[in-house]
């Protein structure tokens, strides 16, 4: 016989298995900045940006100084003066207005021509579309001085020298090929079913283009228009070649002639350069998100 006792044997509850230790992958551990390496990269980046922005700072600094040569300008504008801006507005306001009219006219004309051309190359079945695109690309490679010399002879015969219309045509000629390439890439990504649905609903080809394609291509239109404006606003070659008098003179040519007049007083010259930079700067800040979307819009279908 086995002898039993009244004391019950102790029972132990099973323990849950321990969770495995989670370790960070090697790639994550290696990607963390170690010590001073992060600060070193930041310092290098700041130094590069400072070097790139120093000419802009020096232009603003000289424009805020009193009448003096650029060599004698102090590093910091302790004695501020707006005499240069007063002189620039008094003598260059007409040139600024001329540049504005030419740039806006070039944008309107280039978009009127490039937008339907890009739509036709992107959505319509054109037999020689590849050859047309090749011709557009080749036109972008022709040196500007060659185009300017050819335009001078043609403008002389047509009576378009020293005219705003002549400058608008010349600058629009630079923006049209670029606009076709940008908008064609964007419109190619538009599904053909969208246009076909508008056609089924009774819209014609022109109505479908205006009511459906154009609203969807807003980013590409803004991108093409912005770059055309910058081309026309900063144009110097056509302004120098196609204007021989002071009646029609864009601001770029005004700054060029200004240097010879105020060679000993750079404050007015730099003030004119600052005023000429403001429209382009404001447009780039306002249209930045549209430009980034318009440039990359046709990259992926």
C-alpha positions in Angstrom: 0.0 0.0 0.0 1.2 3.5 -0.8 1.0 6.0 2.0 -0.7 9.3 1.0 -0.5 12.5 2.9 -3.2 15.1 3.2 -0.9 17.8 1.8 -1.5 18.5 -1.9 1.4 18.7 -4.3 2.1 22.3 -5.4 1.1 23.2 -9.0 3.0 25.6 -11.2 1.3 27.6 -14.0 3.0 27.5 -17.4 5.0 30.6 -18.2 4.4 32.3 -21.6 7.3 32.1 -24.0 9.5 35.1 -24.0 9.2 37.4 -27.0 12.2 37.4 -29.3 14.3 40.5 -29.1 13.7 42.9 -32.0 16.9 44.4 -33.4 17.0 47.2 -35.9 18.2 46.3 -39.3 21.7 47.1 -40.3 20.6 49.6 -43.0 18.6 51.6 -40.4 21.6 51.6 -38.0 24.0 52.7 -40.6 21.7 55.5 -41.9 21.7 57.4 -38.6 24.1 60.3 -38.5 27.0 59.7 -36.2 28.5 62.5 -34.2 29.8 65.4 -36.1 29.1 64.0 -39.6 25.6 65.4 -39.6 26.9 68.8 -38.5 29.6 68.7 -41.2 27.1 68.0 -44.0 24.9 70.9 -42.8 27.9 73.2 -42.6 29.0 72.3 -46.2 25.5 72.9 -47.5 25.2 76.2 -45.8 28.5 77.3 -47.2 27.5 76.3 -50.7 24.2 78.2 -50.5 26.0 81.3 -49.0 28.4 81.3 -52.0 25.6 81.0 -54.5 23.5 83.7 -52.9 26.4 86.2 -52.3 26.0 87.9 -55.7 22.4 88.6 -55.0 23.2 90.0 -51.6 26.0 92.1 -53.0 23.6 93.5 -55.7 21.1 94.4 -52.9 23.9 95.9 -50.8 25.2 98.1 -53.5 21.7 99.3 -54.4 21.2 100.5 -50.8 24.5 102.5 -50.7 25.0 106.1 -51.4 26.6 107.1 -54.7 30.0 105.4 -54.9 31.9 102.9 -56.9 31.3 99.2 -56.4 34.8 98.6 -55.1 34.4 101.1 -52.3 31.1 99.6 -51.1 31.2 98.3 -47.5 30.2 94.8 -46.8 27.2 95.8 -44.7 24.8 98.7 -45.6 25.2 100.7 -42.4 24.2 104.0 -44.1 21.1 103.2 -46.1 20.1 105.3 -49.0 17.3 104.8 -51.6 18.7 107.4 -54.1 19.6 104.6 -56.5 16.0 103.3 -56.5 14.7 106.8 -57.0 17.0 107.3 -60.0 16.1 103.8 -61.4 12.4 104.4 -61.2 12.7 107.9 -62.7 14.8 106.8 -65.7 14.0 103.1 -66.1 10.3 102.9 -65.5 9.5 103.1 -69.2 11.9 100.3 -69.9 10.4 98.1 -67.2 6.9 98.7 -68.6 8.2 97.8 -72.1 9.6 94.5 -70.8 6.3 93.8 -69.0 4.3 94.3 -72.1 6.6 92.3 -74.3 6.8 89.4 -71.8 3.0 89.2 -71.3 2.4 89.4 -75.1 4.9 86.6 -75.7 3.2 84.4 -73.1 -0.3 85.0 -74.7 1.0 84.4 -78.2 3.0 81.3 -77.4 0.2 79.7 -75.5 -2.3 80.4 -78.3 0.0 78.6 -80.7 1.6 75.9 -78.5 -1.5 74.6 -76.7 -3.5 73.4 -79.7 -0.3 72.1 -81.4 0.6 70.1 -78.3 -3.0 68.7 -78.1 -2.9 67.6 -81.7 0.5 65.9 -81.3 -0.7 64.2 -78.1 -4.3 63.1 -78.8 -4.9 63.1 -82.5 -3.5 60.6 -84.9 -1.2 62.6 -87.0 1.0 60.7 -89.5 4.1 62.8 -89.3 3.9 63.6 -85.5 7.4 62.1 -84.9 8.9 64.3 -87.6 7.2 67.4 -86.2 8.5 66.7 -82.7 12.0 66.2 -84.1 11.7 69.6 -85.9 10.7 71.2 -82.6 13.7 69.7 -80.8 16.1 70.8 -83.6 14.7 74.3 -83.4 15.7 74.5 -79.8 19.3 73.7 -80.7 19.7 76.6 -83.2 22.0 79.4 -81.6 20.1 82.5 -80.7 22.6 84.8 -82.6 21.7 83.0 -85.9 18.0 83.5 -85.3 18.5 87.2 -84.3 20.5 87.9 -87.5 17.9 86.3 -89.7 15.1 88.2 -87.9 16.9 91.5 -88.4 16.9 91.1 -92.2 13.2 90.0 -92.2 12.1 92.7 -89.7 13.9 95.4 -91.8 11.9 94.4 -94.8 8.6 94.2 -92.8 9.1 97.4 -90.8 9.1 95.6 -87.5 12.4 97.0 -86.2 12.1 99.1 -83.0 8.6 97.8 -82.3 7.0 96.0 -79.4 5.2 93.6 -81.8 8.5 92.6 -83.3 10.0 91.8 -79.8 6.8 89.9 -78.9 7.1 87.7 -82.1 10.7 87.0 -81.5 10.4 86.1 -77.8 7.2 84.0 -78.5 9.3 82.1 -81.0 11.5 80.9 -78.1 8.6 79.9 -76.0 6.5 78.0 -78.5 8.8 75.0 -79.0 9.3 74.7 -75.2 5.6 75.0 -74.6 4.8 72.3 -77.1 7.2 69.9 -75.5 6.0 70.5 -72.0 2.3 70.4 -72.8 2.5 67.5 -75.2 4.1 65.3 -72.5 1.4 66.3 -70.1 -1.5 65.8 -72.5 -0.2 62.4 -73.6 -0.9 61.2 -70.0 -4.6 62.2 -70.2 -6.7 59.1 -70.8 -8.3 59.0 -74.3 -11.5 57.7 -72.7 -12.0 61.1 -71.0 -12.0 62.9 -74.4 -14.1 60.2 -76.0 -16.7 60.5 -73.2 -17.0 64.2 -74.0 -17.4 63.4 -77.7 -20.1 60.8 -76.9 -22.0 63.5 -74.9 -22.1 65.6 -78.0 -19.1 67.8 -77.7 -17.1 68.5 -80.8 -13.3 68.4 -81.1 -12.9 72.0 -80.2 -15.4 71.9 -77.3 -13.7 68.8 -75.8 -10.4 70.5 -76.1 -11.6 73.7 -74.4 -13.9 72.2 -71.7 -12.0 69.0 -70.8 -8.4 69.0 -71.9 -7.5 72.6 -70.9 -8.8 72.5 -67.3 -6.9 69.2 -66.8 -3.7 70.7 -68.3 -3.7 73.8 -66.0 -0.3 72.9 -64.4 1.3 72.4 -67.8 -0.2 75.7 -69.1 1.2 77.6 -66.1 4.6 76.0 -66.4 4.9 76.8 -70.1 3.6 80.4 -69.6 6.0 81.0 -66.7 9.1 79.9 -68.6 8.0 81.9 -71.6 7.7 84.9 -69.4 11.1 84.4 -68.0 12.6 83.9 -71.5 11.0 87.2 -72.7 11.7 89.1 -69.5 15.4 88.2 -69.4 16.0 88.5 -73.2 19.0 90.6 -74.2 20.0 89.2 -77.6 16.8 90.0 -79.4 16.5 93.4 -77.6 20.0 94.4 -78.7 19.6 93.2 -82.3 16.1 94.2 -83.1 16.1 97.7 -81.5 18.4 100.3 -82.8 16.9 103.4 -81.1 15.8 104.3 -77.6 12.1 104.4 -78.5 11.5 100.8 -77.6 14.0 99.5 -75.0 13.5 96.6 -72.6 15.0 96.8 -69.1 17.8 94.3 -70.0 19.0 96.7 -72.7 18.4 99.6 -70.3 20.8 98.1 -67.8 23.4 97.5 -70.5 23.3 101.2 -71.6 23.0 102.3 -67.9 26.5 100.8 -67.1 28.1 103.1 -69.6 26.3 106.2 -68.2 26.7 105.4 -64.5 30.0 103.6 -64.5 31.1 105.5 -61.4 27.8 105.2 -59.6 26.7 101.6 -59.3 23.8 102.1 -56.9 21.4 103.1 -59.6 22.6 100.2 -61.8 22.1 97.7 -59.0 18.8 99.2 -58.0 17.5 98.7 -61.6 18.8 95.1 -61.5 16.9 94.5 -58.2 13.7 96.0 -59.7 14.1 93.8 -62.8 14.5 90.7 -60.6 11.3 91.2 -58.5 8.7 90.1 -61.1 10.5 86.9 -61.9 11.1 86.2 -58.2 7.4 86.8 -57.3 6.2 84.6 -60.2 8.5 81.7 -59.2 7.3 81.9 -55.6 3.6 82.0 -56.5 3.7 79.3 -59.2 6.2 77.0 -57.6 3.8 74.1 -56.9 2.2 74.4 -60.3 5.6 74.3 -62.0 6.8 71.2 -60.2 3.5 69.4 -61.0 3.6 70.6 -64.7 7.2 69.4 -65.3 6.6 66.0 -63.8 3.0 65.5 -64.9 3.9 63.7 -68.1 6.7 61.6 -66.7 4.5 58.7 -65.6 1.3 57.6 -67.3 
